[in-house]
Amino acid sequence: MTGFRYRLAPLLRFQEAALQPLRAALQAAHGRLDDESARLDAIVADVRGCEQALSGLPANTPIFLSALGFVREMHERRRMQARVVADAQSAWLQAGDALKEARARVRQLEKHRERQRLAHREQWQKREYRELDEAWLRRGGKEGGNEHFTG
């Protein structure tokens, strides 16, 4: 059998090489999501601590009102950090989708290569059988064939 040469091999190699930066982008997005989520968790813990401390202060005193303003600021920081976490999660999902699409393109090319390889093999086999048949006919068709066949 002659060697099979896939004509889209350079494209397949290019698509496979494009997977690595996408994997790195996904990993970076996941790291950012983890970092931002940890910051959000820390802010939530701070808000809880402030609220507990606020409950121990006497109402309507200057220190209570100051602490209440601080707690409101902390809630605003929590909301802002929640938006940052949502953005990081969105970026992570987009990176995952991009990687999934790139993998699908590579799989599609691999399947195409396999179909082309099988088609090449089938053509080669037909050519071999045809050559064997022609050689058999040139020899007179009597050697080791069906002597009883009269068709």
N, C-alpha and C positions, 0 to 999 in steps of 0.2 A: 504494500500500500504506500502510495506517495504521501509525503508530509502534508498535513492539513495546515493551511495558513489562513487565519481569521483576518479578514480585511479591516475590521473595526477594532483590532487589538489596540492601536494607539488611543482610540477614544475610550476603550475600557480601562486602560492604564490611567488615563487622565481622570476619569470619573472615580477610580479607586483612590488616586492620590488626593482628590478633592475631599475625600471623607475625613482625612486627618485634621485639617483645620476646622471642619465642622464639629468633630469630636472634641477638639480643644475648646471651641466656642461654647459647646454644651457644658463642658466641665467648668469653664470659667463662670458661666451663667448660674450653674448650680452652686458654686462657691459663693457668688455674690448673694444668691437667695439665702443660703445658710447664714452668711454674715448679717444680712439685713434682718432676717428673722430673729437672730440672737439679740440684735439691738432692740427690736420690738419687744421681745420678752423681757429684757432688762428695763425698758421704759414702763412696761405694764407692772413689773414688780415694784418699781419706784412709785408709780401712781398708787398702788395698793398701800404701800408703806405710808405715803403722805396722807391718804384718806384715813388710815387707822390713827395716825398721829393727830389729824384734824378732829376726829371724833372725841379725843381726850381733852380738847381745849374748851374753855367756857365760851358759849355763844356770844356774839356781838361784841367781842373785845377787839381792840386794834390788832392784836397778834392773830386772832381767829380770822379776821377779815383779810389780813395779809397772807395767811396760810391758804385761805380759800382762793385767793387770786393765783397763788402759786400752783395749787391743784388744778385750776382751770388751764393754766399754761401747760402743765404736764399732760392734761387730756388732749390739748391741741398738738403737742409734740407726738403723742401716741397716734393721733389721727394722721398726722403727716408721715410718720414712720410706717403706718399701715399702708398708705398710698405707695411709699417707696417699695415696700415688700410686694405689693400687688404688681408694680411695674417690673420688679425683678422676677416675679413668677411668670409674668407675661413674656419677658425676654427668654426665660428658660424654656417655656413651652414653644416659642417660636424657633429657638435653636434646635429643640427636639424634633419639631416638624421638618425643619430644613434637613436635618440628618436623616430622618426617615425617608424623605423624598429622594435624597441622594442615594441612599441604600437601595431604594426601589429602582432607580435608574441603573445602578450597577447590576442588580438581580436581573433586570430586563435584558441587559447586554449579555450577561452570562448565559441566560436561557437561549438567547438568539445564537450565541456562539455554539452552544451544545446542539441546537437544531441544525445549524450549518455544518457542524462536524459530522452529525449523523447522516445528513444529506450527501455530504462528500463521500463518506464511507459507502453509502448505498450506491452512488454512481460508480465508485471505484470497483465495487463488487460486481455490478452489472457488466462493467467493461471487462473484468476478468472472466466472468462466465461467458460473455460473448466471444472473447478470444479463445477460450477453451472449446467452445462449440465449433468455432471456425476451424480450429486445429483438428478437431475430431472429424469434421466433414472433409477436410483436405486429406486425411489419412484414409478416407473411404467410409468412415462411419461404422466399421465393423469390429473394431477393437473394444472389447470390454463393455459394449453398450447393450442395448436390448436387441438381441438377435431375433426375438420373437415378434418384434414390433413391425407391422407391415404398413404403417401409415405414412 
